[in-house]
């Protein structure tokens, strides 16, 4: 497994984009990467397709909708991570699989307008099997393949991944065959503090409802790594949707 640091060094002065379906994905999966990349002089863009209006809320909304609460949390988290640009779609949370035509062209235009040198999103397992994660992964791969044929400079697509221990904890058996074992790791070092600060912003989701037996801050302080898989744009990747309770 390679360190991602060398790849990031080559992107100084360029742009990377993380693309996720929901607020909190950016902090939990790529918080360290976003903060470190920004400190290295890489322009960072976060794209979130939905405002996270489905699901439960674990704080008092004070008269606001869940979507309004989560958008506010997202903006705070990106500020903590030093994100240069945040782009928020207003598509249906939990319905990306069946409403692809409503958001795929928007995403394509967004990516083509920003012209990132590196895109990061979920793999075809969605890590948790969430249909929004899988639908976005599949569509982003199509766009990345097209963009790669037109890119004049280096372009790469990475999928977020997990180490073996976290895979056993979070990836359902129904989609485990589509999980991509990481090719790269990123030691975020003391940046775990910034990542924790960003994750804490998503209070309405109980810090993304992480199922650990000890505080998340303690886990991050002892396990300050993120894992990524470099996508082979010429390879065929399979996927399937599982029964998932949004």
VENQUIWO-V149312 format. One record per residue. N is the residue number from 1. RES is the residue in one letter. SS is DSSP state (H for helix, E for strand, L for the rest). PSI is psi as a letter, one per 40 degrees, with the letter a starting at -180 (none if undefined). NEAR is the number of other ideal C-beta (glycine too) atoms within 12 Angstrom. Layout:
N;RES;SS;PSI;NEAR, N;RES;SS;PSI;NEAR
This chain:
1;X;L;h;18, 2;X;E;i;18, 3;X;E;h;21, 4;X;L;e;37, 5;X;H;d;26, 6;X;H;d;15, 7;X;H;d;31, 8;X;H;d;37, 9;X;H;d;17, 10;X;L;e;21, 11;X;L;e;32, 12;X;L;h;21, 13;X;L;e;15, 14;X;L;a;28, 15;X;E;h;30, 16;X;E;i;44, 17;X;E;h;45, 18;X;E;h;49, 19;X;E;h;48, 20;X;E;i;48, 21;X;L;d;48, 22;X;L;i;49, 23;X;L;h;43, 24;X;L;d;40, 25;X;H;d;42, 26;X;H;d;50, 27;X;H;d;47, 28;X;H;d;40, 29;X;H;d;41, 30;X;H;e;48, 31;X;H;d;46, 32;X;H;d;43, 33;X;H;d;46, 34;X;H;d;45, 35;X;H;d;40, 36;X;H;d;36, 37;X;H;d;44, 38;X;H;d;32, 39;X;H;d;22, 40;X;L;e;26, 41;X;L;f;19, 42;X;L;h;32, 43;X;E;h;25, 44;X;E;h;38, 45;X;E;h;36, 46;X;E;h;48, 47;X;E;h;43, 48;X;E;h;45, 49;X;E;d;44, 50;X;E;i;40, 51;X;L;e;32, 52;X;L;f;41, 53;X;L;e;32, 54;X;L;i;27, 55;X;L;a;29, 56;X;L;i;17, 57;X;L;h;24, 58;X;L;e;18, 59;X;L;i;19, 60;X;L;h;11, 61;X;L;e;19, 62;X;L;f;12, 63;X;L;e;8, 64;X;L;i;18, 65;X;L;i;18, 66;X;H;d;30, 67;X;H;d;29, 68;X;H;d;22, 69;X;H;d;31, 70;X;H;d;41, 71;X;H;d;30, 72;X;H;d;27, 73;X;H;d;39, 74;X;H;d;41, 75;X;H;d;27, 76;X;H;d;26, 77;X;H;d;43, 78;X;H;d;39, 79;X;H;d;23, 80;X;H;d;28, 81;X;L;e;41, 82;X;L;f;29, 83;X;L;h;36, 84;X;L;d;26, 85;X;E;h;25, 86;X;E;h;31, 87;X;E;h;29, 88;X;E;h;33, 89;X;E;i;35, 90;X;E;f;19, 91;X;E;i;35, 92;X;L;h;26, 93;X;L;h;35, 94;X;L;e;27, 95;X;L;e;22, 96;X;L;d;39, 97;X;L;d;33, 98;X;L;e;16, 99;X;L;f;23, 100;X;H;d;25, 101;X;H;d;16, 102;X;H;d;20, 103;X;H;e;32, 104;X;H;d;26, 105;X;H;d;17, 106;X;H;d;26, 107;X;H;d;39, 108;X;H;d;24, 109;X;H;d;17, 110;X;H;d;31, 111;X;H;d;39, 112;X;H;d;19, 113;X;H;d;17, 114;X;H;d;29, 115;X;L;f;22, 116;X;L;i;40, 117;X;L;e;33, 118;X;E;h;43, 119;X;E;i;47, 120;X;E;h;47, 121;X;E;a;48, 122;X;L;i;50, 123;X;L;a;43, 124;X;L;e;38, 125;X;L;e;38, 126;X;L;e;42, 127;X;L;d;38, 128;X;L;e;37, 129;X;L;e;33, 130;X;L;h;40, 131;X;H;d;36, 132;X;H;d;42, 133;X;H;d;44, 134;X;H;d;37, 135;X;H;d;40, 136;X;H;d;46, 137;X;H;d;48, 138;X;H;d;34, 139;X;H;d;37, 140;X;H;d;43, 141;X;H;d;37, 142;X;H;d;26, 143;X;H;d;35, 144;X;H;d;38, 145;X;H;d;25, 146;X;H;d;19, 147;X;H;d;31, 148;X;H;d;25, 149;X;H;e;13, 150;X;H;e;14, 151;X;L;h;23, 152;X;L;d;10, 153;X;L;a;17, 154;X;L;h;18, 155;X;L;i;31, 156;X;E;i;31, 157;X;E;h;42, 158;X;E;i;45, 159;X;E;h;46, 160;X;E;i;51, 161;X;E;a;39, 162;X;L;i;32, 163;X;L;i;23, 164;X;H;d;16, 165;X;H;d;14, 166;X;H;d;25, 167;X;H;d;25, 168;X;H;d;14, 169;X;H;d;18, 170;X;H;d;30, 171;X;L;h;32, 172;X;L;i;26, 173;X;L;d;14, 174;X;L;d;21, 175;X;L;e;31, 176;X;H;d;25, 177;X;H;e;19, 178;X;H;e;31, 179;X;L;h;37, 180;X;L;h;36, 181;X;L;h;23, 182;X;L;i;29, 183;X;L;e;24, 184;X;E;i;30, 185;X;E;i;29, 186;X;E;h;38, 187;X;E;h;22, 188;X;L;e;34, 189;X;H;b;21, 190;X;H;e;16, 191;X;H;e;31, 192;X;H;d;30, 193;X;H;d;21, 194;X;H;d;34, 195;X;H;d;42, 196;X;H;d;32, 197;X;H;d;26, 198;X;H;d;42, 199;X;H;d;39, 200;X;H;d;29, 201;X;H;d;33, 202;X;L;f;42, 203;X;H;d;26, 204;X;H;e;36, 205;X;H;e;30, 206;X;H;f;21, 207;X;H;f;30, 208;X;H;e;36, 209;X;H;f;21, 210;X;L;h;27, 211;X;L;g;15, 212;X;L;i;20, 213;X;L;e;9, 214;X;L;i;13, 215;X;L;i;15, 216;X;H;d;28, 217;X;H;d;21, 218;X;H;d;15, 219;X;H;d;24, 220;X;H;d;32, 221;X;H;d;19, 222;X;H;d;13, 223;X;L;g;25, 224;X;L;g;26, 225;X;E;i;31, 226;X;E;i;42, 227;X;E;i;38, 228;X;E;i;41, 229;X;E;h;37, 230;X;E;h;30, 231;X;L;h;35, 232;X;L;h;18, 233;X;L;e;24, 234;X;L;e;12, 235;X;L;i;14, 236;X;L;h;13, 237;X;L;h;28, 238;X;L;i;18, 239;X;L;i;29, 240;X;L;i;22, 241;X;L;h;25, 242;X;L;i;24, 243;X;L;h;12, 244;X;L;h;23, 245;X;L;h;13, 246;X;L;none;24
